[in-house]
Amino acid sequence: MMKKIIASVALVLLVTVAMVQAMEQKKEDNAPGLKIGKDAPDFELQTLDGQKVSLSDLKGKKVMLNFWATWCPPCKAEMPEMEEFQQQLSKDEVILAVNIDPQNDVEGFIDSMGVTFPIALDEDGEVNKMYKILTIPTTYFIDSDGVIQGKFIGAMSLKDMEEHMGELK
């Protein structure tokens, strides 16, 4: 009798582990936003300093494409580490932060945070829609060929940024 109970418990445990692993894989496959391994959609936006920037202009560089808003506490929390990360990037790496609430005081926010990396303004929300942003901050890591190689939802630490950018070719 005891052997049957142990065998039943082991079987239930194995089935549970298999189901959890299948659900975790399914969650990753169905995560919001664009899929890893796909070409990053091109766009052109005006930066806070009045310049035009397009993703295709950055081809040949590794890009950390960050979507954020001034009212977002996790966005505010990651900005100092993004600035620190900016200071250590090589010439073939770039941060491009896309602000999704340009009607607010983006310039005041950036000045107060001491940010020096480019801030693009998504005035009409088209890039936000194109990248299917549901949660901010959301960051895409795009390789030098323009292919999405990573996605991070939520505030990133300096270590997260270094690891994800380090994985790009």
C-alpha positions in Angstrom: 0.0 0.0 0.0 2.8 2.4 0.9 4.5 1.8 -2.4 1.3 2.8 -4.3 1.0 6.0 -2.3 4.7 7.0 -3.0 4.3 6.1 -6.6 1.1 8.2 -6.9 2.8 11.2 -5.1 5.8 10.9 -7.4 3.6 10.8 -10.5 1.6 13.9 -9.4 4.8 15.7 -8.7 6.2 14.9 -12.1 3.0 16.0 -13.8 3.0 19.3 -11.8 6.6 20.1 -12.7 5.8 19.4 -16.4 2.8 21.7 -16.3 4.6 24.5 -14.6 7.5 24.3 -17.1 5.0 24.3 -20.0 3.2 27.3 -18.5 6.4 29.3 -18.0 7.4 28.7 -21.6 3.9 29.7 -22.8 4.1 32.9 -20.6 7.4 33.9 -22.3 6.0 33.2 -25.8 2.9 35.3 -25.0 4.7 38.2 -23.3 3.3 41.6 -24.4 5.2 43.5 -27.1 7.3 42.5 -30.0 8.9 39.1 -30.2 12.6 38.4 -29.8 14.3 37.4 -33.0 12.2 39.8 -35.2 13.4 42.9 -37.0 12.9 46.0 -34.8 10.4 48.3 -36.6 11.9 51.5 -37.8 10.6 54.9 -36.7 11.7 58.5 -36.8 11.1 60.9 -33.8 12.2 64.3 -32.8 14.6 64.4 -29.8 14.2 66.7 -26.8 17.0 68.9 -28.3 15.1 69.2 -31.6 17.1 66.7 -33.7 15.5 63.9 -35.7 16.5 60.3 -34.8 15.5 57.1 -36.5 16.2 53.5 -35.6 17.6 52.9 -39.0 20.2 55.7 -38.4 21.5 53.5 -35.5 22.0 50.4 -37.6 25.4 49.0 -37.0 25.2 49.9 -33.3 23.8 47.9 -30.3 20.7 49.8 -29.1 19.0 49.8 -25.7 15.6 51.2 -26.6 13.7 52.3 -23.5 10.1 53.4 -23.3 9.2 55.6 -20.3 7.1 58.4 -18.8 7.7 61.2 -16.4 4.9 60.1 -14.0 6.3 56.5 -13.7 8.1 55.8 -10.4 10.0 52.7 -11.8 11.1 54.9 -14.8 12.4 57.5 -12.4 14.2 54.9 -10.3 16.1 53.5 -13.3 17.2 56.8 -14.8 20.3 57.3 -12.6 21.5 53.8 -13.5 20.8 54.4 -17.2 22.9 57.5 -17.0 25.7 55.6 -15.3 25.4 53.0 -18.0 25.5 55.7 -20.7 28.9 56.8 -19.4 30.5 53.4 -19.9 29.1 52.6 -23.4 31.5 52.1 -26.3 31.1 54.0 -29.6 29.0 51.1 -31.1 26.5 51.1 -28.3 23.7 53.6 -27.7 20.7 54.2 -25.4 17.6 55.7 -26.9 14.9 56.6 -24.5 11.4 57.1 -26.0 9.2 59.3 -23.8 5.5 58.5 -24.1 4.1 61.6 -22.3 5.7 64.5 -24.1 2.8 66.8 -23.0 4.4 66.8 -19.5 7.5 68.6 -18.5 10.0 66.1 -20.0 12.8 68.7 -20.2 12.4 69.6 -16.5 12.4 65.9 -15.6 15.5 65.1 -17.6 17.3 68.2 -16.2 16.5 67.2 -12.7 17.8 63.7 -13.3 21.0 64.8 -15.0 20.4 62.7 -18.1 22.7 63.0 -21.1 21.5 60.2 -23.4 19.1 61.0 -26.2 15.4 61.4 -25.4 13.0 60.9 -28.3 9.4 62.2 -28.0 6.6 60.0 -29.2 4.2 62.9 -29.7 1.4 60.9 -31.3 2.0 57.6 -29.6 2.6 55.7 -32.8 6.0 54.2 -31.8 4.4 53.2 -28.5 1.7 51.3 -30.5 4.2 49.9 -33.0 6.3 48.4 -30.2 3.1 47.2 -28.3 4.1 48.8 -25.0 1.7 47.8 -22.3 3.9 48.4 -19.2 6.5 51.0 -18.6 9.3 51.0 -18.4 9.9 48.5 -21.2 13.3 48.1 -22.8 14.2 46.4 -26.0 17.8 45.3 -26.8 18.4 45.5 -30.5 21.6 44.1 -32.1 23.7 45.8 -34.7 21.7 44.2 -37.5 18.5 45.7 -36.2 17.1 42.5 -34.7 15.4 42.4 -31.3 17.5 40.2 -29.1 16.1 41.0 -25.7 13.2 42.6 -23.8 13.0 43.7 -20.2 9.8 44.8 -18.6 10.1 46.9 -15.4 12.9 49.0 -13.9 16.4 47.8 -14.8 19.5 47.8 -12.6 22.9 48.7 -14.0 23.7 45.0 -13.8 20.7 44.1 -16.0 21.7 46.7 -18.6 25.3 45.4 -18.7 24.2 41.8 -19.0 21.6 42.4 -21.8 23.8 44.8 -23.8 26.7 42.4 -23.4 24.7 39.6 -25.0 24.2 41.6 -28.3 26.4 41.2 -31.3 
